[in-house]
């Protein structure tokens, strides 16, 4: 009888303690569902299942813009959104491009200008109705699209006066070859124009995903699978 009474008291005490617990003080985070994306160069030794390293999202410049005839050129990509727990659905993907121009300042020091001005890039194309979870969506980026997005960009090459990038008399950019490869100028070598592709995911419940963990999502170390991820992919003019 005493054992039964003791167990009853202990049970009552545990129930009372549990009932008074303040969940707002719980140090364990409440994990919410999320989505990420995996973007690769289309047609670069990738079939979505088995792939020998290096993987295409680890190799920038697997494809590039050509030096000339840029009005008819393009770089092909494919992307897929991933919901690991299948709790969210993406209904729009926006593709952005940062354009980075290398130049030398008046003192001969190498500089890089982010022409977007915001570190995020400019909207290049939108996938309005993407395929289902973990299914591929194809898109292309053309030099014409990049030029149209950045044709009003300016840089203070001499640290004082803002000059339009595409009508800079010191570095003329001819029609149909607006984007520059690496060059050796009278004032020193200058690296090629660089382009960084990023994306924003919109879910059907109104959420927006544009930032991910740099150590896991953005630098996915795992073998190729349907859950792979990355946060950007780069290419140049070559």
N, C-alpha and C positions, 0 to 999 in steps of 0.2 A: 504494500500500500504506500509505503514511504517512497519507493522508487517511482511509482506512478505519479505521486504528488510532486516529486522533484522534477520529473520530465515535464509536467504540466506548467510548473513555474518557469522553467528554462524556456519553454516554447513561447509562453506569454511574454517574457522579457525580450526575446529575439523579435517577436512580432511588434512589440512596442518600439524597439530601437529602429526596426526597418520602417515603421510607419512615420517616424519622426525624421527620417533622412532627408536632407536638403540636396536635391539633385543638382542645383546650381553650383554647389561646391565640389561636385565630382570632378577630379582632375583628368579623367579620361575623356578625350574629345569624342564628339558625336560625328561620325563620318557620314557625309552626304554623298549621294550618287554624283558621278561626274562623267565627262566624255573627253576624249583626246583624239588626235588624228595621226595618220602615218602617210607622209607624202614622199614620193620617189620620182626619179627621172624615168619616164616611160620608155620601155624597150631596152633597158640597160641590165641585161643578165638577171632579170628578176621574174620569178613566176608565182610569187606569193606563198610558196611552200618550202622548197629546198633551195638553198643558195650558199655557195662557198663565200667565205669572207674574202675581201671586205664587202660589206653590204652597201647598197647604193646610197642610203641616207648617211653613211659614214664617209663617203667620197664626194666632196664638192667638185664641181666642174666635170662631172661625167658627161654632160653636154654643155655647150656654150653658144653664145651668139657669134656669128661669123664677123670678119673684119669689114666685109663689103656686102653690097646687095642686101642690106638689112631690111629693106622695105618688104621683102618676100620671105624673110627668115622667121623661124620660131623655135622654141624649145618646148617639147612635150612632157607633160607630167601626168601622174595619176595619184589620187588621194582617196583615203577612206577614213570615215569617222568610226570610233570604237567606243561602245558602252560595255564595260566588263560585266556589269550586273543586269544589263538589258532594261534598266529602269528609266532611261532617258532616250529621246529620239531627236536627231538633228534634222532640222528642216531647211537650213541654209548654211553655206560655207562661203566666206569672203576670203579672197586671196589678195595679199598685199605684197608689194615689192619695195625694199629699201634700195636706193641707188647711192653708191659710195664712189665719189670721184677723188682720185689721187692727184696731187699737184705739189709744186715746190713754192714755198713762200719767198719773198724778196731776198731773204738771207740764205736761200738754198736749202732750207730745212724741209724734209718731206712731210706733207700734211694729207689728211683725208677728210673730205667734207661729206657729211650725211645730208644729201639734198632734200630729204623728206622734211627736215627741220623739226621733226618730232620724235625721231628714233624708232618710229613704228612703221614707216613706209606709207605708200599711197595705194589705194584700192585699184586693182588692175582688172579683176574679173570676179563674178559671183556665180556660184553653183546654187541655183534657186531651189531645186528639188533634188537633193542628193539621193543616191541609192541607199538601200537599207544598211543596217549595222554591219560593218566589216566588208562591205561590197565596194568595189572600185568605182571612182568617178574620174574621167579623163578631162584634162584642160590643157591649154597652151598659153605661153607668154611670148609675145612678139616684141621686137625692137620698136615697132610703131606704137604699141600700147605704152611702153616705158617712156618713149619720147613725148607722147601726148600727155602723160601724167606729170612729166618733169620739165616741160618746155619753158615754163616761166621761172624755173629755179635760178637763184643767184648766189654767188659766193664772193666774199671780200678777199680776193686773192692777194691784194697788197695790204690787207688788214684795215683798209679805210673805205674804199669804194666798192659797192656791190655791182657785180658784172653778171650779165646773163650767161649761164653756162654754155648754151648752145650758140651764142653769138659772141664768144670771147675772142677778140682779135689776136690774142697771144697764142690761142690754141683753136684754130678754126675747125669746125666739124661739118664736113660736106653733107649735102643732101643724100639720103639713102645710106649714110654711114655715120649716123649721129653719135653712136656709142663707140668709145675709143678702146683699142687694144693697148698693150704696153708699148712704150716708145722711149727712144733716147733723144732728148731735146738738147739744145745748146746749153741749157742751164742744169742739165742732169737727167738721169733716168726717171721715168714716171710710170707707175704701175697702171694696169688696165682698170677700166670701170668695173666695179663689182656690184652684184645684185643679190640681195638676200630675200628669199621668199618666206613669208609667214602667213598665218591664217587665223581666222576667228570663226568659232562655231556657235550657231544659234540653235537652241532646242525648242521644241514645240510648246513647252510650258513657260517660255519667255526668258529663260536663262541665257547668258552670254559667257562663253569660255574663250579667253584670249591670253591667259597666263597659266603656266604649268610648272611643276617642280623641276628645277634644272638638273637635279641629281638622279631622277628616276624617269619621268616622262620624257624630258628633253635629251637625256643621254641614256637611252634604253640600252642596257648591256646584254639583254637576253638574245637567244637565238631567234631566227625568223619564225614568227607565228602570226596568227590572226589578231593577236593582242599588241603587236609592236607599235611603237610611237616615236615621234620626233617633234621638234618645235620649229625648225627652219631648215632650209636647204639653199645652197649658194651656187652661183655660176658667174662667169666673166665673159669678156669679149676676147676671142682667141682665134 
